[in-house]
Amino acid sequence: MAAACPGGRGHALTGFGQWHDEGVADQEQDQDREHPVTIKDVRSWAMALPRTEEHLIRDYVKFRVGRIVYATVSPDETILGFGFPKEERAAMIAAEPQRFLLERRSDARYNWIDARMATLSRNEAREFIIDAWRMVVPKRVAAQVPDR
């Protein structure tokens, strides 16, 4: 039986100990994960962003603005790397090590993180790519792309 939310917000607990809204969000994300992120998805999101160029370097598909790479897909298309604040990286990896990693030790000096593509929802991956792109373009260019 569902219980009312403490504090009177009107949300109910499901039989599984989650708040209803959390359960709905989890279901939506699970449905989104039924269609895993592909290189085709990454390419369409990245190439829609101003100033983006695609390059193949050592079998990695890389998306960059000028000389700065902001996203990459591994040769086996299982890892998506993207620009990410260095200060937040350790916490992200520690919180979800099954999803996030730093594939190459040499990337530790950069604002970078890698994610296992199979664990990302399409919306999540798209947001990571757009946020990484925003890190490498001038603010006036970033303003051309509306926030989510």
Backbone bond lengths (Angstrom), bond angles and torsions (degrees), N, CA, C in turn:
res aa  C-N    CA-C-N  psi(-1)  N-CA   C-N-CA  omega(-1)  CA-C   N-CA-C  phi
1 M - - - 1.446 - - 1.525 108.98 -
2 A 1.310 116.27 141.23 1.455 121.70 -177.96 1.514 111.00 -78.33
3 A 1.317 116.19 142.53 1.466 122.07 178.14 1.521 108.99 -110.94
4 A 1.304 115.73 149.19 1.467 119.88 178.15 1.510 109.66 -71.25
5 C 1.290 115.41 152.96 1.462 122.77 179.99 1.516 110.12 -71.79
6 P 1.348 118.42 132.93 1.450 119.31 172.90 1.527 109.20 -59.47
7 G 1.275 116.94 141.08 1.454 120.08 -179.16 1.515 111.91 93.74
8 G 1.334 116.90 -2.06 1.448 121.43 173.73 1.518 115.79 68.69
9 R 1.311 118.74 30.15 1.463 119.67 -179.87 1.521 112.69 -79.63
10 G 1.315 117.05 -12.21 1.448 119.70 175.40 1.517 114.60 87.35
11 H 1.336 119.07 1.81 1.456 120.72 176.10 1.514 107.72 -84.31
12 A 1.293 116.44 145.69 1.457 120.05 -177.63 1.521 110.02 -111.55
13 L 1.334 114.76 148.20 1.454 120.03 173.81 1.511 108.56 -78.88
14 T 1.323 117.19 139.36 1.458 120.17 173.67 1.514 107.18 -81.73
15 G 1.300 116.96 173.08 1.454 121.56 178.15 1.514 112.79 -64.51
16 F 1.300 119.06 -10.77 1.453 122.86 -177.14 1.523 112.69 -100.45
17 G 1.327 118.77 8.52 1.452 121.24 177.23 1.515 114.02 82.79
18 Q 1.328 118.28 13.17 1.458 121.96 177.00 1.517 108.11 -109.11
19 W 1.302 115.58 152.07 1.450 119.10 171.63 1.513 107.83 -71.48
20 H 1.306 116.68 146.98 1.462 121.44 -176.22 1.527 112.17 -52.29
21 D 1.338 117.07 -47.13 1.469 120.23 -177.84 1.524 111.33 -61.57
22 E 1.349 116.64 -36.97 1.463 119.81 178.15 1.518 110.26 -66.27
23 G 1.331 116.99 -40.92 1.460 121.67 178.97 1.517 111.55 -62.36
24 V 1.328 117.36 -41.28 1.460 121.79 178.70 1.523 109.92 -65.13
25 A 1.336 117.16 -44.60 1.470 120.92 178.95 1.526 110.26 -61.59
26 D 1.343 117.25 -42.02 1.459 120.74 178.80 1.530 110.76 -62.07
27 Q 1.341 117.19 -42.19 1.459 120.78 179.50 1.522 110.93 -63.38
28 E 1.336 117.60 -42.08 1.458 120.82 178.92 1.518 110.48 -62.75
29 Q 1.338 116.93 -41.25 1.456 120.24 -179.72 1.526 110.26 -68.16
30 D 1.351 117.42 -38.65 1.458 120.48 177.63 1.524 110.71 -62.23
31 Q 1.337 117.05 -41.93 1.457 120.55 177.91 1.519 109.98 -63.53
32 D 1.318 117.13 -39.29 1.457 121.89 178.40 1.524 110.26 -63.71
33 R 1.321 117.52 -34.23 1.466 121.76 -178.94 1.524 112.22 -77.97
34 E 1.349 118.15 -13.47 1.459 120.40 175.88 1.527 109.92 -61.96
35 H 1.322 116.55 -26.43 1.452 122.86 177.06 1.521 106.86 -111.43
36 P 1.339 116.78 89.38 1.473 119.38 -174.46 1.527 112.69 -60.74
37 V 1.308 114.48 155.30 1.460 121.84 177.74 1.526 108.45 -66.10
38 T 1.317 116.04 134.60 1.467 121.54 -179.98 1.527 110.12 -121.17
39 I 1.312 115.37 168.31 1.467 120.45 176.05 1.524 109.56 -61.21
40 K 1.307 117.06 -33.72 1.468 120.99 179.03 1.533 110.36 -62.58
41 D 1.345 116.54 -42.02 1.468 120.88 177.61 1.525 110.26 -62.57
42 V 1.337 115.28 -50.39 1.466 120.70 -177.72 1.520 109.83 -58.33
43 R 1.312 116.29 -44.75 1.470 120.96 -179.62 1.530 110.72 -61.46
44 S 1.324 117.41 -44.35 1.471 119.23 -177.65 1.519 111.30 -66.16
45 W 1.325 117.83 -39.79 1.468 120.63 179.16 1.530 110.37 -67.76
46 A 1.320 116.40 -47.77 1.468 120.36 -175.95 1.529 111.73 -66.91
47 M 1.311 117.38 -45.57 1.462 120.51 -175.65 1.527 112.07 -69.99
48 A 1.315 117.31 -15.31 1.475 120.82 176.26 1.530 111.36 -79.36
49 L 1.323 116.84 -11.34 1.463 121.03 -177.97 1.532 110.32 -88.95
50 P 1.329 117.62 135.89 1.465 121.10 -178.38 1.529 112.64 -55.18
51 R 1.322 114.82 142.60 1.467 125.61 175.33 1.524 114.86 71.59
52 T 1.318 118.62 3.07 1.461 120.77 -177.98 1.520 111.43 -76.21
53 E 1.324 114.80 138.07 1.466 122.80 173.51 1.523 107.84 -124.52
54 E 1.321 116.31 147.32 1.465 121.12 176.46 1.517 109.15 -107.60
55 H 1.336 115.89 137.80 1.468 121.13 178.65 1.520 109.09 -139.48
56 L 1.318 116.24 149.73 1.456 122.74 174.03 1.522 107.03 -107.28
57 I 1.334 116.48 113.54 1.460 121.84 -177.51 1.522 108.21 -128.75
58 R 1.334 116.23 117.22 1.471 122.38 -177.36 1.525 111.19 50.45
59 D 1.295 116.45 44.61 1.469 125.53 178.60 1.523 114.17 69.56
60 Y 1.317 118.84 2.38 1.467 122.07 174.14 1.524 108.12 -92.27
61 V 1.329 116.88 132.61 1.459 120.93 173.47 1.516 106.00 -84.29
62 K 1.333 115.87 121.47 1.462 120.19 -175.76 1.522 110.15 -120.93
63 F 1.318 114.22 140.69 1.457 121.32 177.35 1.514 106.75 -115.36
64 R 1.321 115.30 129.40 1.456 118.43 -174.93 1.518 111.10 -144.87
65 V 1.328 112.98 162.64 1.460 122.74 172.17 1.517 104.44 -119.20
66 G 1.320 116.26 117.65 1.461 119.18 -173.84 1.516 108.89 63.89
67 R 1.321 115.98 -124.36 1.467 120.37 179.06 1.521 112.86 -100.83
68 I 1.321 116.87 1.11 1.471 120.51 -175.35 1.527 110.78 -98.32
69 V 1.325 115.53 118.29 1.465 122.01 178.21 1.525 108.14 -80.88
70 Y 1.326 116.66 132.39 1.462 119.76 178.07 1.528 112.99 -117.72
71 A 1.325 117.67 -12.66 1.467 120.30 176.65 1.520 108.66 -155.91
72 T 1.333 115.53 149.44 1.452 120.66 179.10 1.522 109.99 -151.03
73 V 1.314 115.66 151.31 1.466 121.49 176.21 1.520 107.15 -121.31
74 S 1.328 115.99 133.04 1.461 121.62 -177.24 1.534 111.07 -66.30
75 P 1.338 117.01 160.17 1.466 120.18 -178.86 1.536 113.65 -56.95
76 D 1.327 117.01 -33.96 1.473 119.35 179.37 1.532 112.66 -88.48
77 E 1.320 116.23 4.56 1.472 124.27 176.47 1.531 113.41 58.19
78 T 1.345 116.42 35.14 1.465 120.34 177.52 1.524 112.37 -110.00
79 I 1.328 117.40 -19.22 1.461 121.83 -176.39 1.525 109.79 -119.29
80 L 1.329 115.19 130.57 1.456 122.15 173.51 1.520 106.75 -110.25
81 G 1.314 116.43 118.67 1.461 121.42 175.38 1.512 108.43 -103.05
82 F 1.323 116.44 146.02 1.463 119.31 -178.98 1.514 110.60 -157.56
83 G 1.322 114.69 158.34 1.454 120.65 176.71 1.520 109.72 -62.17
84 F 1.336 114.25 136.67 1.461 120.18 -176.33 1.522 107.14 -157.88
85 P 1.330 118.02 140.48 1.478 119.27 -177.49 1.532 112.32 -57.20
86 K 1.310 115.22 124.38 1.467 122.15 -179.36 1.524 111.60 -56.24
87 E 1.340 116.07 -36.71 1.468 121.03 -177.59 1.533 112.18 -65.57
88 E 1.309 117.68 -25.49 1.470 121.84 -177.21 1.524 113.02 -99.46
89 R 1.330 117.42 -9.95 1.462 121.91 -172.96 1.527 113.52 -61.64
90 A 1.319 118.12 -49.26 1.471 120.83 -176.82 1.520 111.46 -58.96
91 A 1.323 116.61 -41.33 1.469 120.24 179.03 1.523 111.00 -65.22
92 M 1.321 117.21 -40.14 1.469 120.96 179.93 1.522 110.80 -64.75
93 I 1.317 116.76 -45.24 1.464 120.87 179.87 1.528 110.53 -66.02
94 A 1.320 117.18 -41.63 1.466 120.87 179.88 1.524 111.38 -65.51
95 A 1.323 116.89 -37.64 1.465 121.10 -178.08 1.525 112.17 -71.00
96 E 1.333 116.93 -36.37 1.464 120.13 -176.33 1.533 110.81 -141.08
97 P 1.337 117.06 68.96 1.470 119.92 -176.43 1.530 113.85 -65.81
98 Q 1.314 117.75 -20.26 1.462 120.53 177.73 1.526 111.25 -75.03
99 R 1.324 117.26 -16.76 1.464 122.00 -178.45 1.526 113.19 -108.51
100 F 1.336 116.88 -40.37 1.459 121.22 -172.52 1.522 110.85 -116.68
101 L 1.328 115.58 146.06 1.457 121.55 -178.31 1.520 108.93 -159.12
102 L 1.287 115.31 176.35 1.459 121.73 170.70 1.523 104.43 -121.89
103 E 1.329 115.75 100.07 1.467 121.96 -171.71 1.525 112.64 -62.00
104 R 1.323 116.65 -41.70 1.468 120.72 -179.54 1.522 109.15 -116.76
105 R 1.297 115.19 128.59 1.466 120.54 179.67 1.527 112.57 -57.02
106 S 1.313 115.96 -32.45 1.461 120.21 -177.67 1.535 112.05 -65.62
107 D 1.330 118.03 -18.99 1.466 121.09 179.02 1.531 113.00 -78.62
108 A 1.328 117.88 -6.76 1.468 121.62 -177.24 1.534 112.07 -61.50
109 R 1.303 117.33 -25.93 1.469 119.65 -178.64 1.527 112.70 -80.09
110 Y 1.321 116.78 -10.25 1.464 120.87 -177.53 1.529 111.77 -102.96
111 N 1.326 115.99 165.54 1.464 121.85 169.79 1.523 106.31 -78.66
112 W 1.328 116.80 86.92 1.460 121.28 -169.56 1.514 111.41 -152.32
113 I 1.320 116.34 148.62 1.455 122.94 172.57 1.519 107.75 -150.68
114 D 1.317 117.47 155.45 1.460 122.89 176.29 1.523 108.56 -117.16
115 A 1.331 116.00 150.99 1.460 121.56 178.57 1.522 108.99 -136.28
116 R 1.318 115.73 146.12 1.463 120.52 174.77 1.526 107.18 -76.34
117 M 1.322 116.76 118.62 1.456 121.49 -172.77 1.533 112.32 -58.68
118 A 1.316 117.42 -34.98 1.466 120.62 -177.99 1.527 112.62 -65.83
119 T 1.332 117.04 -18.55 1.466 120.06 -177.65 1.526 113.05 -95.78
120 L 1.324 116.80 -4.93 1.461 120.63 -177.50 1.518 111.25 -97.34
121 S 1.313 116.01 140.81 1.459 119.08 170.21 1.523 107.26 -78.13
122 R 1.302 116.43 160.13 1.461 120.29 -179.64 1.532 110.49 -62.65
123 N 1.329 117.40 -42.50 1.469 120.69 179.64 1.524 111.28 -62.67
124 E 1.311 115.32 -42.27 1.460 121.13 -179.87 1.534 110.74 -62.87
125 A 1.328 116.40 -47.58 1.465 120.80 -179.31 1.528 110.25 -61.98
126 R 1.311 116.77 -42.50 1.469 120.80 179.39 1.530 110.29 -61.24
127 E 1.328 116.42 -43.83 1.475 120.08 178.64 1.520 111.52 -62.52
128 F 1.339 117.13 -42.87 1.466 120.30 178.75 1.530 110.60 -60.31
129 I 1.321 117.04 -41.58 1.467 120.84 -178.95 1.528 110.33 -66.26
130 I 1.319 116.72 -45.92 1.471 119.63 -179.73 1.525 110.65 -64.19
131 D 1.329 117.21 -42.64 1.468 120.11 178.81 1.527 111.14 -63.06
132 A 1.338 117.19 -39.40 1.464 120.98 178.57 1.525 110.02 -65.17
133 W 1.320 116.85 -41.61 1.468 121.16 177.95 1.528 110.39 -61.55
134 R 1.345 116.66 -41.72 1.469 120.83 179.50 1.534 111.70 -60.35
135 M 1.330 117.06 -27.44 1.463 120.98 -179.83 1.527 111.93 -70.19
136 V 1.344 117.74 -21.61 1.466 119.42 -171.86 1.521 114.78 -113.34
137 V 1.320 117.69 -3.50 1.471 119.65 179.48 1.525 109.99 -109.27
138 P 1.330 116.84 157.36 1.464 119.80 175.13 1.537 110.63 -61.44
139 K 1.307 116.33 151.96 1.464 121.23 -177.48 1.522 112.39 -56.82
140 R 1.320 116.99 -37.12 1.466 119.14 -178.67 1.524 111.01 -67.05
141 V 1.340 117.96 -31.47 1.451 121.58 176.79 1.535 109.50 -74.79
142 A 1.322 116.70 -42.79 1.477 120.76 178.66 1.524 110.41 -59.95
143 A 1.316 117.41 -32.29 1.472 121.45 -179.59 1.525 111.67 -66.57
144 Q 1.326 118.66 -18.07 1.462 121.98 178.86 1.522 112.36 -70.31
145 V 1.327 116.54 -21.07 1.468 121.00 -179.16 1.529 107.37 -106.37
146 P 1.329 116.69 117.96 1.464 118.74 -177.12 1.527 112.15 -66.28
147 D 1.330 115.43 151.91 1.467 119.31 174.54 1.501 108.26 -63.90
148 R 1.287 115.21 151.16 1.464 124.17 -177.40 1.464 111.89 -30.79
